[in-house]
Amino acid sequence: MPNNKLQATLDQILDGVNSLLKIAEALLAKQHVTKARRKLSRSELYTDDFMTLWNTYNKKTGKTEAAKSYRAFKRRQIKTGYYREAGFETPEEMLLEKIKAYVQAWPPARIETGDYRVHLSTFIRQDRWMEDPSDWTASDNSFERSAGPVWTE
């Protein structure tokens, strides 16, 4: 008879452990479920502060991607507070100053020669705004392109 009581107690413990395992699995499954991303509306993407940046930047390619990059940039800056360390009151103010410097580094003659400017989304996403602005400017017209290699037969 003592064997039956022991077996019954072990069965109860096993049932309790199985219940706990099911609860743990449910909690883990809940953590791994990703929410479906809803599509952002134009007003959510194209905020006034983004449009100021967009209108300042002189390469009008990839507006939606640039807006998404800007949203991520803004969240990251608010989280880290880097813009305050750099002496700016808002992330928008910091990025606008960097964009103005980048635009000034690309005079019309430089653009006409085909010198490459990155898209605004790339400028934001790859943290190009953190580069030294002197790296963006070309001195002594070194930005002029050569005709390229000459092919001989």
N, CA, C and O atoms as a GROMACS GRO file, in nm:
protein
  612
    1MET      N    1   0.079  -0.120   0.000
    1MET     CA    2   0.000   0.000   0.000
    1MET      C    3   0.084   0.127   0.000
    1MET      O    4   0.047   0.223  -0.067
    2PRO      N    5   0.197   0.132   0.073
    2PRO     CA    6   0.278   0.253   0.071
    2PRO      C    7   0.328   0.286  -0.069
    2PRO      O    8   0.349   0.403  -0.101
    3ASN      N    9   0.346   0.186  -0.151
    3ASN     CA   10   0.388   0.209  -0.290
    3ASN      C   11   0.282   0.285  -0.367
    3ASN      O   12   0.315   0.370  -0.449
    4ASN      N   13   0.154   0.256  -0.342
    4ASN     CA   14   0.045   0.325  -0.412
    4ASN      C   15   0.039   0.472  -0.374
    4ASN      O   16   0.016   0.557  -0.459
    5LYS      N   17   0.061   0.503  -0.242
    5LYS     CA   18   0.060   0.642  -0.200
    5LYS      C   19   0.176   0.718  -0.264
    5LYS      O   20   0.160   0.832  -0.310
    6LEU      N   21   0.291   0.656  -0.266
    6LEU     CA   22   0.408   0.718  -0.327
    6LEU      C   23   0.384   0.743  -0.476
    6LEU      O   24   0.418   0.849  -0.528
    7GLN      N   25   0.325   0.646  -0.542
    7GLN     CA   26   0.295   0.659  -0.685
    7GLN      C   27   0.195   0.772  -0.708
    7GLN      O   28   0.210   0.849  -0.803
    8ALA      N   29   0.094   0.781  -0.624
    8ALA     CA   30  -0.007   0.888  -0.636
    8ALA      C   31   0.057   1.024  -0.615
    8ALA      O   32   0.026   1.118  -0.688
    9THR      N   33   0.145   1.036  -0.518
    9THR     CA   34   0.215   1.162  -0.491
    9THR      C   35   0.304   1.200  -0.609
    9THR      O   36   0.306   1.316  -0.650
   10LEU      N   37   0.376   1.104  -0.663
   10LEU     CA   38   0.460   1.130  -0.780
   10LEU      C   39   0.377   1.172  -0.901
   10LEU      O   40   0.419   1.260  -0.976
   11ASP      N   41   0.262   1.111  -0.919
   11ASP     CA   42   0.173   1.149  -1.029
   11ASP      C   43   0.124   1.292  -1.014
   11ASP      O   44   0.116   1.366  -1.112
   12GLN      N   45   0.091   1.332  -0.890
   12GLN     CA   46   0.046   1.470  -0.865
   12GLN      C   47   0.159   1.570  -0.894
   12GLN      O   48   0.137   1.674  -0.956
   13ILE      N   49   0.279   1.536  -0.850
   13ILE     CA   50   0.395   1.624  -0.876
   13ILE      C   51   0.420   1.634  -1.026
   13ILE      O   52   0.446   1.743  -1.077
   14LEU      N   53   0.413   1.522  -1.096
   14LEU     CA   54   0.433   1.522  -1.240
   14LEU      C   55   0.327   1.605  -1.312
   14LEU      O   56   0.359   1.678  -1.406
   15ASP      N   57   0.202   1.595  -1.268
   15ASP     CA   58   0.095   1.677  -1.326
   15ASP      C   59   0.122   1.826  -1.303
   15ASP      O   60   0.100   1.908  -1.392
   16GLY      N   61   0.171   1.860  -1.184
   16GLY     CA   62   0.204   2.000  -1.153
   16GLY      C   63   0.318   2.052  -1.239
   16GLY      O   64   0.313   2.164  -1.288
   17VAL      N   65   0.419   1.969  -1.259
   17VAL     CA   66   0.533   2.008  -1.343
   17VAL      C   67   0.488   2.026  -1.488
   17VAL      O   68   0.529   2.121  -1.554
   18ASN      N   69   0.405   1.935  -1.536
   18ASN     CA   70   0.353   1.947  -1.673
   18ASN      C   71   0.271   2.075  -1.690
   18ASN      O   72   0.281   2.141  -1.793
   19SER      N   73   0.192   2.109  -1.590
   19SER     CA   74   0.114   2.234  -1.595
   19SER      C   75   0.207   2.354  -1.602
   19SER      O   76   0.184   2.447  -1.680
   20LEU      N   77   0.311   2.353  -1.521
   20LEU     CA   78   0.407   2.464  -1.522
   20LEU      C   79   0.479   2.473  -1.656
   20LEU      O   80   0.504   2.583  -1.705
   21LEU      N   81   0.513   2.359  -1.715
   21LEU     CA   82   0.578   2.359  -1.846
   21LEU      C   83   0.488   2.419  -1.952
   21LEU      O   84   0.534   2.493  -2.039
   22LYS      N   85   0.359   2.386  -1.947
   22LYS     CA   86   0.264   2.442  -2.045
   22LYS      C   87   0.254   2.593  -2.030
   22LYS      O   88   0.249   2.666  -2.129
   23ILE      N   89   0.251   2.640  -1.906
   23ILE     CA   90   0.245   2.784  -1.882
   23ILE      C   91   0.373   2.851  -1.934
   23ILE      O   92   0.366   2.955  -2.000
   24ALA      N   93   0.488   2.793  -1.906
   24ALA     CA   94   0.615   2.848  -1.953
   24ALA      C   95   0.622   2.851  -2.106
   24ALA      O   96   0.668   2.949  -2.164
   25GLU      N   97   0.576   2.745  -2.170
   25GLU     CA   98   0.575   2.741  -2.317
   25GLU      C   99   0.484   2.849  -2.374
   25GLU      O  100   0.517   2.914  -2.474
   26ALA      N  101   0.369   2.869  -2.310
   26ALA     CA  102   0.276   2.972  -2.356
   26ALA      C  103   0.338   3.111  -2.342
   26ALA      O  104   0.324   3.195  -2.431
   27LEU      N  105   0.407   3.134  -2.231
   27LEU     CA  106   0.472   3.264  -2.212
   27LEU      C  107   0.584   3.287  -2.313
   27LEU      O  108   0.598   3.397  -2.367
   28LEU      N  109   0.662   3.184  -2.339
   28LEU     CA  110   0.769   3.196  -2.438
   28LEU      C  111   0.713   3.219  -2.577
   28LEU      O  112   0.766   3.300  -2.654
   29ALA      N  113   0.606   3.149  -2.609
   29ALA     CA  114   0.544   3.168  -2.741
   29ALA      C  115   0.491   3.310  -2.755
   29ALA      O  116   0.499   3.368  -2.863
   30LYS      N  117   0.438   3.366  -2.648
   30LYS     CA  118   0.386   3.502  -2.650
   30LYS      C  119   0.499   3.602  -2.676
   30LYS      O  120   0.479   3.700  -2.748
   31GLN      N  121   0.616   3.577  -2.619
   31GLN     CA  122   0.730   3.667  -2.639
   31GLN      C  123   0.778   3.667  -2.782
   31GLN      O  124   0.826   3.769  -2.832
   32HIS      N  125   0.768   3.553  -2.849
   32HIS     CA  126   0.821   3.541  -2.985
   32HIS      C  127   0.723   3.584  -3.093
   32HIS      O  128   0.758   3.591  -3.210
   33VAL      N  129   0.601   3.612  -3.054
   33VAL     CA  130   0.503   3.657  -3.151
   33VAL      C  131   0.532   3.803  -3.184
   33VAL      O  132   0.535   3.888  -3.095
   34THR      N  133   0.552   3.831  -3.309
   34THR     CA  134   0.576   3.969  -3.350
   34THR      C  135   0.445   4.030  -3.396
   34THR      O  136   0.362   3.965  -3.460
   35LYS      N  137   0.429   4.154  -3.361
   35LYS     CA  138   0.308   4.223  -3.403
   35LYS      C  139   0.318   4.254  -3.552
   35LYS      O  140   0.425   4.286  -3.604
   36ALA      N  141   0.207   4.243  -3.618
   36ALA     CA  142   0.205   4.278  -3.760
   36ALA      C  143   0.227   4.428  -3.770
   36ALA      O  144   0.160   4.507  -3.703
   37ARG      N  145   0.320   4.466  -3.855
   37ARG     CA  146   0.346   4.609  -3.873
   37ARG      C  147   0.237   4.669  -3.959
   37ARG      O  148   0.204   4.620  -4.067
   38ARG      N  149   0.183   4.775  -3.908
   38ARG     CA  150   0.083   4.844  -3.989
   38ARG      C  151   0.155   4.947  -4.076
   38ARG      O  152   0.259   5.001  -4.039
   39LYS      N  153   0.096   4.971  -4.186
   39LYS     CA  154   0.155   5.068  -4.279
   39LYS      C  155   0.133   5.208  -4.222
   39LYS      O  156   0.023   5.243  -4.179
   40LEU      N  157   0.239   5.287  -4.224
   40LEU     CA  158   0.229   5.422  -4.171
   40LEU      C  159   0.160   5.513  -4.272
   40LEU      O  160   0.178   5.501  -4.393
   41SER      N  161   0.081   5.604  -4.220
   41SER     CA  162   0.011   5.699  -4.307
   41SER      C  163   0.109   5.807  -4.353
   41SER      O  164   0.217   5.824  -4.296
   42ARG      N  165   0.069   5.880  -4.454
   42ARG     CA  166   0.154   5.988  -4.505
   42ARG      C  167   0.180   6.092  -4.397
   42ARG      O  168   0.291   6.144  -4.385
   43SER      N  169   0.078   6.123  -4.318
   43SER     CA  170   0.096   6.225  -4.214
   43SER      C  171   0.190   6.177  -4.105
   43SER      O  172   0.259   6.258  -4.042
   44GLU      N  173   0.195   6.046  -4.080
   44GLU     CA  174   0.289   5.992  -3.982
   44GLU      C  175   0.432   5.991  -4.037
   44GLU      O  176   0.527   6.014  -3.964
   45LEU      N  177   0.445   5.965  -4.166
   45LEU     CA  178   0.578   5.962  -4.228
   45LEU      C  179   0.630   6.102  -4.258
   45LEU      O  180   0.743   6.137  -4.224
   46TYR      N  181   0.547   6.181  -4.322
   46TYR     CA  182   0.592   6.310  -4.373
   46TYR      C  183   0.553   6.421  -4.274
   46TYR      O  184   0.470   6.507  -4.304
   47THR      N  185   0.616   6.417  -4.157
   47THR     CA  186   0.591   6.519  -4.056
   47THR      C  187   0.652   6.651  -4.100
   47THR      O  188   0.731   6.656  -4.194
   48ASP      N  189   0.614   6.757  -4.031
   48ASP     CA  190   0.667   6.889  -4.067
   48ASP      C  191   0.819   6.894  -4.053
   48ASP      O  192   0.888   6.950  -4.138
   49ASP      N  193   0.870   6.834  -3.946
   49ASP     CA  194   1.016   6.838  -3.928
   49ASP      C  195   1.087   6.756  -4.036
   49ASP      O  196   1.195   6.795  -4.082
   50PHE      N  197   1.029   6.643  -4.078
   50PHE     CA  198   1.090   6.567  -4.187
   50PHE      C  199   1.085   6.647  -4.317
   50PHE      O  200   1.183   6.651  -4.391
   51MET      N  201   0.973   6.711  -4.344
   51MET     CA  202   0.960   6.787  -4.469
   51MET      C  203   1.060   6.903  -4.475
   51MET      O  204   1.107   6.938  -4.583
   52THR      N  205   1.092   6.961  -4.360
   52THR     CA  206   1.195   7.065  -4.357
   52THR      C  207   1.330   7.006  -4.400
   52THR      O  208   1.402   7.067  -4.479
   53LEU      N  209   1.362   6.888  -4.348
   53LEU     CA  210   1.486   6.821  -4.388
   53LEU      C  211   1.484   6.786  -4.536
   53LEU      O  212   1.581   6.808  -4.607
   54TRP      N  213   1.372   6.730  -4.582
   54TRP     CA  214   1.357   6.687  -4.721
   54TRP      C  215   1.374   6.806  -4.816
   54TRP      O  216   1.441   6.795  -4.918
   55ASN      N  217   1.313   6.917  -4.782
   55ASN     CA  218   1.321   7.034  -4.869
   55ASN      C  219   1.460   7.097  -4.868
   55ASN      O  220   1.497   7.166  -4.963
   56THR      N  221   1.536   7.074  -4.762
   56THR     CA  222   1.673   7.127  -4.754
   56THR      C  223   1.770   7.041  -4.835
   56THR      O  224   1.864   7.092  -4.896
   57TYR      N  225   1.746   6.910  -4.834
   57TYR     CA  226   1.835   6.818  -4.903
   57TYR      C  227   1.814   6.829  -5.053
   57TYR      O  228   1.700   6.830  -5.099
   58ASN      N  229   1.922   6.838  -5.131
   58ASN     CA  230   1.907   6.869  -5.274
   58ASN      C  231   1.908   6.747  -5.365
   58ASN      O  232   1.930   6.761  -5.485
   59LYS      N  233   1.886   6.629  -5.311
   59LYS     CA  234   1.871   6.512  -5.396
   59LYS      C  235   1.737   6.448  -5.362
   59LYS      O  236   1.720   6.390  -5.255
   60LYS      N  237   1.644   6.460  -5.453
   60LYS     CA  238   1.506   6.419  -5.427
   60LYS      C  239   1.480   6.277  -5.477
   60LYS      O  240   1.412   6.256  -5.577
   61THR      N  241   1.537   6.180  -5.406
   61THR     CA  242   1.519   6.040  -5.442
   61THR      C  243   1.490   5.962  -5.314
   61THR      O  244   1.558   5.981  -5.214
   62GLY      N  245   1.390   5.875  -5.317
   62GLY     CA  246   1.363   5.785  -5.204
   62GLY      C  247   1.301   5.852  -5.084
   62GLY      O  248   1.349   5.836  -4.972
   63LYS      N  249   1.195   5.928  -5.106
   63LYS     CA  250   1.133   6.004  -4.998
   63LYS      C  251   1.079   5.915  -4.887
   63LYS      O  252   1.099   5.945  -4.769
   64THR      N  253   1.011   5.807  -4.922
   64THR     CA  254   0.952   5.719  -4.821
   64THR      C  255   1.061   5.654  -4.736
   64THR      O  256   1.050   5.650  -4.613
   65GLU      N  257   1.165   5.604  -4.800
   65GLU     CA  258   1.276   5.543  -4.726
   65GLU      C  259   1.345   5.646  -4.637
   65GLU      O  260   1.386   5.615  -4.525
   66ALA      N  261   1.358   5.767  -4.687
   66ALA     CA  262   1.420   5.873  -4.608
   66ALA      C  263   1.334   5.904  -4.484
   66ALA      O  264   1.388   5.925  -4.375
   67ALA      N  265   1.203   5.906  -4.502
   67ALA     CA  266   1.113   5.932  -4.389
   67ALA      C  267   1.122   5.821  -4.285
   67ALA      O  268   1.123   5.848  -4.165
   68LYS      N  269   1.130   5.697  -4.331
   68LYS     CA  270   1.143   5.584  -4.238
   68LYS      C  271   1.277   5.592  -4.165
   68LYS      O  272   1.284   5.567  -4.044
   69SER      N  273   1.382   5.624  -4.237
   69SER     CA  274   1.514   5.638  -4.176
   69SER      C  275   1.514   5.750  -4.072
   69SER      O  276   1.576   5.738  -3.966
   70TYR      N  277   1.445   5.857  -4.105
   70TYR     CA  278   1.438   5.970  -4.013
   70TYR      C  279   1.363   5.932  -3.885
   70TYR      O  280   1.404   5.970  -3.775
   71ARG      N  281   1.254   5.857  -3.898
   71ARG     CA  282   1.179   5.813  -3.780
   71ARG      C  283   1.268   5.729  -3.688
   71ARG      O  284   1.268   5.747  -3.566
   72ALA      N  285   1.344   5.637  -3.748
   72ALA     CA  286   1.434   5.552  -3.670
   72ALA      C  287   1.546   5.636  -3.606
   72ALA      O  288   1.582   5.616  -3.490
   73PHE      N  289   1.599   5.732  -3.683
   73PHE     CA  290   1.703   5.821  -3.632
   73PHE      C  291   1.652   5.898  -3.510
   73PHE      O  292   1.721   5.908  -3.409
   74LYS      N  293   1.533   5.951  -3.522
   74LYS     CA  294   1.477   6.032  -3.416
   74LYS      C  295   1.456   5.949  -3.288
   74LYS      O  296   1.488   5.993  -3.178
   75ARG      N  297   1.402   5.828  -3.304
   75ARG     CA  298   1.384   5.740  -3.188
   75ARG      C  299   1.518   5.709  -3.122
   75ARG      O  300   1.531   5.712  -3.000
   76ARG      N  301   1.618   5.678  -3.205
   76ARG     CA  302   1.751   5.644  -3.153
   76ARG      C  303   1.814   5.763  -3.082
   76ARG      O  304   1.876   5.747  -2.977
   77GLN      N  305   1.798   5.882  -3.138
   77GLN     CA  306   1.857   6.001  -3.077
   77GLN      C  307   1.789   6.035  -2.944
   77GLN      O  308   1.855   6.074  -2.848
   78ILE      N  309   1.659   6.021  -2.940
   78ILE     CA  310   1.586   6.048  -2.815
   78ILE      C  311   1.629   5.949  -2.708
   78ILE      O  312   1.642   5.984  -2.590
   79LYS      N  313   1.650   5.825  -2.749
   79LYS     CA  314   1.692   5.720  -2.655
   79LYS      C  315   1.834   5.745  -2.603
   79LYS      O  316   1.859   5.732  -2.483
   80THR      N  317   1.927   5.781  -2.692
   80THR     CA  318   2.066   5.797  -2.652
   80THR      C  319   2.100   5.937  -2.601
   80THR      O  320   2.190   5.953  -2.518
   81GLY      N  321   2.029   6.038  -2.650
   81GLY     CA  322   2.057   6.175  -2.608
   81GLY      C  323   2.183   6.234  -2.670
   81GLY      O  324   2.235   6.334  -2.621
   82TYR      N  325   2.232   6.172  -2.777
   82TYR     CA  326   2.356   6.220  -2.840
   82TYR      C  327   2.344   6.366  -2.886
   82TYR      O  328   2.439   6.443  -2.875
   83TYR      N  329   2.228   6.402  -2.936
   83TYR     CA  330   2.210   6.538  -2.987
   83TYR      C  331   2.235   6.641  -2.877
   83TYR      O  332   2.286   6.750  -2.905
   84ARG      N  333   2.199   6.610  -2.752
   84ARG     CA  334   2.224   6.702  -2.641
   84ARG      C  335   2.375   6.713  -2.614
   84ARG      O  336   2.426   6.822  -2.589
   85GLU      N  337   2.444   6.600  -2.621
   85GLU     CA  338   2.589   6.601  -2.601
   85GLU      C  339   2.657   6.684  -2.709
   85GLU      O  340   2.760   6.746  -2.685
   86ALA      N  341   2.598   6.684  -2.830
   86ALA     CA  342   2.656   6.760  -2.941
   86ALA      C  343   2.617   6.908  -2.936
   86ALA      O  344   2.658   6.986  -3.022
   87GLY      N  345   2.537   6.947  -2.835
   87GLY     CA  346   2.503   7.088  -2.817
   87GLY      C  347   2.376   7.133  -2.887
   87GLY      O  348   2.357   7.253  -2.908
   88PHE      N  349   2.288   7.040  -2.923
   88PHE     CA  350   2.164   7.076  -2.990
   88PHE      C  351   2.045   7.050  -2.898
   88PHE      O  352   2.052   6.966  -2.808
   89GLU      N  353   1.937   7.123  -2.921
   89GLU     CA  354   1.819   7.106  -2.837
   89GLU      C  355   1.730   6.992  -2.885
   89GLU      O  356   1.660   6.931  -2.804
   90THR      N  357   1.733   6.962  -3.014
   90THR     CA  358   1.650   6.855  -3.069
   90THR      C  359   1.730   6.775  -3.171
   90THR      O  360   1.827   6.825  -3.228
   91PRO      N  361   1.690   6.649  -3.195
   91PRO     CA  362   1.757   6.571  -3.300
   91PRO      C  363   1.739   6.635  -3.437
   91PRO      O  364   1.830   6.631  -3.520
   92GLU      N  365   1.621   6.695  -3.460
   92GLU     CA  366   1.594   6.758  -3.590
   92GLU      C  367   1.691   6.872  -3.617
   92GLU      O  368   1.742   6.888  -3.728
   93GLU      N  369   1.716   6.952  -3.513
   93GLU     CA  370   1.807   7.065  -3.527
   93GLU      C  371   1.948   7.017  -3.564
   93GLU      O  372   2.013   7.075  -3.651
   94MET      N  373   1.994   6.912  -3.498
   94MET     CA  374   2.127   6.859  -3.526
   94MET      C  375   2.136   6.808  -3.670
   94MET      O  376   2.230   6.840  -3.742
   95LEU      N  377   2.037   6.728  -3.710
   95LEU     CA  378   2.040   6.670  -3.845
   95LEU      C  379   2.028   6.778  -3.951
   95LEU      O  380   2.092   6.770  -4.056
   96LEU      N  381   1.946   6.879  -3.926
   96LEU     CA  382   1.930   6.988  -4.022
   96LEU      C  383   2.062   7.061  -4.044
   96LEU      O  384   2.096   7.094  -4.158
   97GLU      N  385   2.136   7.087  -3.938
   97GLU     CA  386   2.266   7.153  -3.951
   97GLU      C  387   2.362   7.068  -4.033
   97GLU      O  388   2.435   7.120  -4.117
   98LYS      N  389   2.362   6.937  -4.009
   98LYS     CA  390   2.450   6.847  -4.084
   98LYS      C  391   2.409   6.841  -4.231
   98LYS      O  392   2.495   6.836  -4.320
   99ILE      N  393   2.280   6.841  -4.258
   99ILE     CA  394   2.232   6.838  -4.396
   99ILE      C  395   2.272   6.966  -4.469
   99ILE      O  396   2.314   6.962  -4.584
  100LYS      N  397   2.258   7.078  -4.402
  100LYS     CA  398   2.298   7.205  -4.464
  100LYS      C  399   2.446   7.203  -4.501
  100LYS      O  400   2.484   7.250  -4.609
  101ALA      N  401   2.529   7.150  -4.413
  101ALA     CA  402   2.672   7.142  -4.442
  101ALA      C  403   2.698   7.048  -4.560
  101ALA      O  404   2.783   7.076  -4.644
  102TYR      N  405   2.624   6.938  -4.566
  102TYR     CA  406   2.641   6.842  -4.675
  102TYR      C  407   2.599   6.903  -4.808
  102TYR      O  408   2.666   6.886  -4.910
  103VAL      N  409   2.488   6.975  -4.807
  103VAL     CA  410   2.437   7.040  -4.929
  103VAL      C  411   2.538   7.145  -4.978
  103VAL      O  412   2.560   7.157  -5.098
  104GLN      N  413   2.596   7.220  -4.886
  104GLN     CA  414   2.695   7.322  -4.925
  104GLN      C  415   2.820   7.259  -4.987
  104GLN      O  416   2.889   7.323  -5.065
  105ALA      N  417   2.847   7.136  -4.952
  105ALA     CA  418   2.964   7.068  -5.006
  105ALA      C  419   2.942   7.024  -5.151
  105ALA      O  420   3.036   6.978  -5.217
  106TRP      N  421   2.821   7.038  -5.200
  106TRP     CA  422   2.789   6.993  -5.336
  106TRP      C  423   2.740   7.109  -5.421
  106TRP      O  424   2.620   7.121  -5.446
  107PRO      N  425   2.830   7.196  -5.466
  107PRO     CA  426   2.789   7.306  -5.553
  107PRO      C  427   2.739   7.251  -5.687
  107PRO      O  428   2.770   7.138  -5.724
  108PRO      N  429   2.661   7.331  -5.759
  108PRO     CA  430   2.605   7.284  -5.886
  108PRO      C  431   2.710   7.229  -5.983
  108PRO      O  432   2.684   7.130  -6.052
  109ALA      N  433   2.827   7.290  -5.988
  109ALA     CA  434   2.931   7.241  -6.081
  109ALA      C  435   2.973   7.100  -6.043
  109ALA      O  436   3.001   7.017  -6.130
  110ARG      N  437   2.978   7.073  -5.917
  110ARG     CA  438   3.018   6.939  -5.873
  110ARG      C  439   2.911   6.836  -5.909
  110ARG      O  440   2.942   6.723  -5.947
  111ILE      N  441   2.787   6.877  -5.898
  111ILE     CA  442   2.676   6.787  -5.933
  111ILE      C  443   2.672   6.762  -6.083
  111ILE      O  444   2.650   6.649  -6.127
  112GLU      N  445   2.695   6.868  -6.161
  112GLU     CA  446   2.690   6.855  -6.307
  112GLU      C  447   2.798   6.762  -6.360
  112GLU      O  448   2.779   6.698  -6.464
  113THR      N  449   2.910   6.753  -6.290
  113THR     CA  450   3.016   6.664  -6.336
  113THR      C  451   2.986   6.518  -6.302
  113THR      O  452   3.062   6.428  -6.337
  114GLY      N  453   2.875   6.496  -6.233
  114GLY     CA  454   2.834   6.359  -6.203
  114GLY      C  455   2.887   6.305  -6.073
  114GLY      O  456   2.880   6.185  -6.048
  115ASP      N  457   2.940   6.393  -5.989
  115ASP     CA  458   2.990   6.347  -5.860
  115ASP      C  459   2.871   6.296  -5.778
  115ASP      O  460   2.765   6.357  -5.776
  116TYR      N  461   2.892   6.185  -5.713
  116TYR     CA  462   2.783   6.114  -5.647
  116TYR      C  463   2.750   6.172  -5.510
  116TYR      O  464   2.839   6.195  -5.428
  117ARG      N  465   2.623   6.193  -5.487
  117ARG     CA  466   2.571   6.229  -5.355
  117ARG      C  467   2.484   6.114  -5.309
  117ARG      O  468   2.411   6.055  -5.388
  118VAL      N  469   2.490   6.083  -5.181
  118VAL     CA  470   2.408   5.974  -5.130
  118VAL      C  471   2.263   6.021  -5.115
  118VAL      O  472   2.236   6.140  -5.104
  119HIS      N  473   2.173   5.926  -5.115
  119HIS     CA  474   2.033   5.957  -5.088
  119HIS      C  475   2.019   6.000  -4.943
  119HIS      O  476   2.103   5.966  -4.859
  120LEU      N  477   1.915   6.073  -4.914
  120LEU     CA  478   1.893   6.119  -4.777
  120LEU      C  479   1.878   6.001  -4.682
  120LEU      O  480   1.928   6.006  -4.569
  121SER      N  481   1.812   5.895  -4.725
  121SER     CA  482   1.796   5.778  -4.638
  121SER      C  483   1.932   5.717  -4.602
  121SER      O  484   1.952   5.674  -4.489
  122THR      N  485   2.023   5.714  -4.698
  122THR     CA  486   2.158   5.662  -4.672
  122THR      C  487   2.235   5.755  -4.580
  122THR      O  488   2.305   5.710  -4.489
  123PHE      N  489   2.221   5.884  -4.602
  123PHE     CA  490   2.287   5.984  -4.518
  123PHE      C  491   2.246   5.967  -4.373
  123PHE      O  492   2.329   5.981  -4.283
  124ILE      N  493   2.119   5.938  -4.351
  124ILE     CA  494   2.069   5.920  -4.214
  124ILE      C  495   2.102   5.782  -4.160
  124ILE      O  496   2.160   5.769  -4.053
  125ARG      N  497   2.066   5.679  -4.235
  125ARG     CA  498   2.077   5.541  -4.186
  125ARG      C  499   2.221   5.498  -4.160
  125ARG      O  500   2.248   5.428  -4.062
  126GLN      N  501   2.313   5.540  -4.245
  126GLN     CA  502   2.454   5.502  -4.229
  126GLN      C  503   2.532   5.600  -4.144
  126GLN      O  504   2.655   5.596  -4.139
  127ASP      N  505   2.462   5.689  -4.077
  127ASP     CA  506   2.524   5.788  -3.989
  127ASP      C  507   2.630   5.871  -4.060
  127ASP      O  508   2.732   5.906  -4.001
  128ARG      N  509   2.606   5.902  -4.186
  128ARG     CA  510   2.699   5.988  -4.261
  128ARG      C  511   2.702   6.128  -4.202
  128ARG      O  512   2.799   6.202  -4.220
  129TRP      N  513   2.594   6.165  -4.133
  129TRP     CA  514   2.588   6.297  -4.070
  129TRP      C  515   2.692   6.311  -3.960
  129TRP      O  516   2.721   6.423  -3.916
  130MET      N  517   2.749   6.199  -3.914
  130MET     CA  518   2.850   6.205  -3.808
  130MET      C  519   2.991   6.229  -3.865
  130MET      O  520   3.084   6.256  -3.789
  131GLU      N  521   3.005   6.220  -3.996
  131GLU     CA  522   3.136   6.240  -4.058
  131GLU      C  523   3.180   6.386  -4.046
  131GLU      O  524   3.097   6.476  -4.026
  132ASP      N  525   3.307   6.407  -4.058
  132ASP     CA  526   3.361   6.542  -4.056
  132ASP      C  527   3.322   6.611  -4.187
  132ASP      O  528   3.352   6.558  -4.294
  133PRO      N  529   3.255   6.726  -4.182
  133PRO     CA  530   3.213   6.794  -4.305
  133PRO      C  531   3.326   6.825  -4.401
  133PRO      O  532   3.303   6.839  -4.521
  134SER      N  533   3.449   6.837  -4.350
  134SER     CA  534   3.561   6.864  -4.442
  134SER      C  535   3.586   6.744  -4.534
  134SER      O  536   3.647   6.760  -4.640
  135ASP      N  537   3.539   6.626  -4.495
  135ASP     CA  538   3.552   6.509  -4.583
  135ASP      C  539   3.456   6.517  -4.701
  135ASP      O  540   3.475   6.448  -4.802
  136TRP      N  541   3.353   6.600  -4.689
  136TRP     CA  542   3.254   6.610  -4.796
  136TRP      C  543   3.297   6.707  -4.905
  136TRP      O  544   3.252   6.696  -5.019
  137THR      N  545   3.382   6.799  -4.871
  137THR     CA  546   3.420   6.902  -4.969
  137THR      C  547   3.542   6.858  -5.044
  137THR      O  548   3.629   6.789  -4.992
  138ALA      N  549   3.548   6.899  -5.168
  138ALA     CA  550   3.664   6.868  -5.251
  138ALA      C  551   3.741   6.998  -5.272
  138ALA      O  552   3.684   7.100  -5.308
  139SER      N  553   3.869   6.992  -5.249
  139SER     CA  554   3.949   7.112  -5.268
  139SER      C  555   4.018   7.109  -5.404
  139SER      O  556   4.044   7.002  -5.459
  140ASP      N  557   4.047   7.226  -5.455
  140ASP     CA  558   4.118   7.240  -5.583
  140ASP      C  559   4.047   7.169  -5.698
  140ASP      O  560   4.112   7.114  -5.786
  141ASN      N  561   3.916   7.170  -5.697
  141ASN     CA  562   3.835   7.109  -5.803
  141ASN      C  563   3.868   6.962  -5.826
  141ASN      O  564   3.855   6.912  -5.938
  142SER      N  565   3.911   6.893  -5.723
  142SER     CA  566   3.945   6.752  -5.739
  142SER      C  567   3.823   6.665  -5.763
  142SER      O  568   3.834   6.545  -5.789
  143PHE      N  569   3.706   6.727  -5.754
  143PHE     CA  570   3.584   6.649  -5.776
  143PHE      C  571   3.553   6.634  -5.924
  143PHE      O  572   3.461   6.560  -5.960
  144GLU      N  573   3.626   6.703  -6.011
  144GLU     CA  574   3.598   6.689  -6.153
  144GLU      C  575   3.634   6.550  -6.199
  144GLU      O  576   3.739   6.496  -6.163
  145ARG      N  577   3.549   6.493  -6.276
  145ARG     CA  578   3.568   6.355  -6.322
  145ARG      C  579   3.657   6.352  -6.446
  145ARG      O  580   3.656   6.443  -6.529
  146SER      N  581   3.732   6.246  -6.455
  146SER     CA  582   3.811   6.227  -6.576
  146SER      C  583   3.722   6.160  -6.680
  146SER      O  584   3.612   6.114  -6.649
  147ALA      N  585   3.768   6.156  -6.800
  147ALA     CA  586   3.690   6.093  -6.906
  147ALA      C  587   3.685   5.943  -6.889
  147ALA      O  588   3.606   5.876  -6.956
  148GLY      N  589   3.767   5.889  -6.802
  148GLY     CA  590   3.769   5.744  -6.780
  148GLY      C  591   3.879   5.679  -6.864
  148GLY      O  592   3.954   5.748  -6.933
  149PRO      N  593   3.887   5.548  -6.857
  149PRO     CA  594   3.993   5.480  -6.930
  149PRO      C  595   3.968   5.486  -7.081
  149PRO      O  596   3.855   5.491  -7.128
  150VAL      N  597   4.078   5.487  -7.152
  150VAL     CA  598   4.068   5.486  -7.298
  150VAL      C  599   4.093   5.344  -7.343
  150VAL      O  600   4.197   5.286  -7.312
  151TRP      N  601   4.000   5.287  -7.417
  151TRP     CA  602   4.010   5.149  -7.463
  151TRP      C  603   4.076   5.146  -7.600
  151TRP      O  604   4.037   5.218  -7.692
  152THR      N  605   4.174   5.065  -7.611
  152THR     CA  606   4.241   5.050  -7.741
  152THR      C  607   4.219   4.908  -7.789
  152THR      O  608   4.203   4.815  -7.710
  153GLU      N  609   4.219   4.894  -7.918
  153GLU     CA  610   4.193   4.760  -7.974
  153GLU      C  611   4.319   4.690  -8.011
  153GLU      O  612   4.316   4.577  -8.059
   0.00000   0.00000   0.00000
